[in-house]
Amino acid sequence: MQPLRVGLCGLGTVAQGVLEILSRNAALIARRAGRPIVVTQVASRRLRPGIDLHGASFSTDLLKLARDPEIDVLVELIGGDGLALETMRAALEAGKPVVSGNKAAIARHGDELLAIARQHAAPFLFEAAVAGGIPILGSLTRGLAANDVRSLAGIINGTSNFILTGMSDRGEDFASALAEAQRLGYAEADPTFDVEGVDAAHKLTILAALAFGTGFRFEGVYTEGISRITPEDIEYAKRLGYRIKQLGIARRSSAGVELRVHPTLVPDTHLLANVNGVMNAVLVNGDATGSTLYYGAGAGSLPSASAVVSDLIEVARGTAIDCGAAPRHEGAPEGGAPATVPIADSVSAYYLRIPSLDRPGVFARVATLLSEREISIESALQRAQAIHAESQNAWVPIVIVTQPVPERVVHDALDAVQALPDVVGDVVRIRVEEFGDG
């Protein structure tokens, strides 16, 4: 059969991995795809000498490549949502299948791109956009297609996971753990997208769109970073039987779908609590399968390139599935997607660290304020004394884990606790997930 002719946009690390895998495993891929897959043209903003293009021609005109009738499929690995978005639009409008790993563009413009793809009968595939080499999107659209997915939760940013692992295992503070991540190349010079949860929010948007049929609602994801996590919170969490992880969580209820990224206390016996370093994992709960966990390398040249090539094999076989297809679930308006639940209406347990003066009755007053709002205490610690810098009074951190409660109720309670004269600093609040079957 005629080879599948690939036009490759970009020459970064993932694009180089695609060239390497297609060359190294050419015979194996041809058998599995039913035809050879060959990169015939490469386009990038600039030529990078020393990169082996394996016989492909090179240009700097990405839009021309996208429309070229001599290529059968476009692979977009530029990143961002400027020229990359224009390139994907151009290829889809020309009726060409597009394979992309561009999580930011898909999270923000996925509905538009899928509409163009359907209009022109051109498959649009993006397995590499979430969790690198873990085939999580294929699992949602194929392996779990018989399931009504109830919830998913994932460690989907390796940089944040590496930082939190360093803080937990080596007792580092946030700044030191971040510096080590930057030294090793796991974090950018400007790490904002990773440590403030934006990267994970892009990926959660895509996961939820496929799992729940929400559409691509990046603006609806509540996002909170890890930069305020302290070694003290890491240690108190351990004493209470938890690890702190940055999670992306999507959960469906009769009210709609919760979409949130934030630091989370996870029971130390749970599999997600033991995903360390730069590794990723996604936990999916379906009505037929129960909970299934997908674990592996979430980034890197070859893991992400593996996901790109798997999509190319689907295109070559003619079995590519519309990644945007998802059923309407219970709770969605007739003919529409389920609503996004505001963070104020979400329900979870909470870890609270309250710096308070070491006086009789302080814990009782805190407990009373929580009880008046029907917030039950699951467990508590009261640690050793320290000296408050300004007043020179002795103080202690009161550490509490509550039972599940609506977010808006917790906010009201914390306002009241913060106003107590015995509270000498900001109250820390971190959500807790126990991962039941719901």
HELIX and SHEET records of a PDB file:
HELIX    1   1 THR A   13  ARG A   24  1                                  12    
HELIX    2   2 ALA A   26  ALA A   33  1                                   8    
HELIX    3   3 LEU A   62  ARG A   67  1                                   6    
HELIX    4   4 LEU A   83  GLU A   93  1                                  11    
HELIX    5   5 LYS A  103  GLN A  119  1                                  17    
HELIX    6   6 GLU A  127  ALA A  129  5                                   3    
HELIX    7   7 ILE A  136  GLY A  138  1                                   3    
HELIX    8   8 SER A  139  GLY A  143  3                                   5    
HELIX    9   9 GLY A  158  ARG A  170  1                                  13    
HELIX   10  10 PHE A  174  ARG A  183  1                                  10    
HELIX   11  11 THR A  192  VAL A  195  1                                   4    
HELIX   12  12 VAL A  198  PHE A  212  1                                  15    
HELIX   13  13 PHE A  218  GLY A  220  5                                   3    
HELIX   14  14 PRO A  231  ARG A  239  1                                   9    
HELIX   15  15 LEU A  271  ASN A  274  5                                   4    
HELIX   16  16 SER A  301  ARG A  317  1                                  17    
HELIX   17  17 ILE A  343  ASP A  345  5                                   3    
HELIX   18  18 VAL A  362  GLU A  372  1                                  11    
HELIX   19  19 GLU A  407  GLN A  418  1                                  12    
SHEET    1   A 6 SER A  57  SER A  59  0                                        
SHEET    2   A 6 ILE A  37  ALA A  43  1                                        
SHEET    3   A 6 LEU A   4  CYS A   9  1                                        
SHEET    4   A 6 VAL A  73  GLU A  76  1                                        
SHEET    5   A 6 VAL A  98  SER A 100  1                                        
SHEET    6   A 6 PHE A 124  LEU A 125  1                                        
SHEET    1   B 6 TYR A 222  THR A 223  0                                        
SHEET    2   B 6 GLY A 256  PRO A 267  1                                        
SHEET    3   B 6 TYR A 242  SER A 253 -1                                        
SHEET    4   B 6 VAL A 149  ILE A 155 -1                                        
SHEET    5   B 6 MET A 279  GLY A 286 -1                                        
SHEET    6   B 6 GLY A 290  ALA A 297 -1                                        
SHEET    1   C 6 TYR A 222  THR A 223  0                                        
SHEET    2   C 6 GLY A 256  PRO A 267  1                                        
SHEET    3   C 6 VAL A 428  VAL A 432  1                                        
SHEET    4   C 6 VAL A 347  LEU A 357 -1                                        
SHEET    5   C 6 ALA A 394  THR A 402 -1                                        
SHEET    6   C 6 ILE A 377  GLN A 382 -1                                        
SHEET    1   D 5 TYR A 222  THR A 223  0                                        
SHEET    2   D 5 GLY A 256  PRO A 267  1                                        
SHEET    3   D 5 VAL A 428  VAL A 432  1                                        
SHEET    4   D 5 VAL A 347  LEU A 357 -1                                        
SHEET    5   D 5 VAL A 405  PRO A 406 -1                                        
SHEET    1   E 6 TYR A 222  THR A 223  0                                        
SHEET    2   E 6 GLY A 256  PRO A 267  1                                        
SHEET    3   E 6 VAL A 428  VAL A 432  1                                        
SHEET    4   E 6 VAL A 347  LEU A 357 -1                                        
SHEET    5   E 6 ALA A 394  THR A 402 -1                                        
SHEET    6   E 6 ALA A 386  ILE A 387 -1                                        
END                                                                             
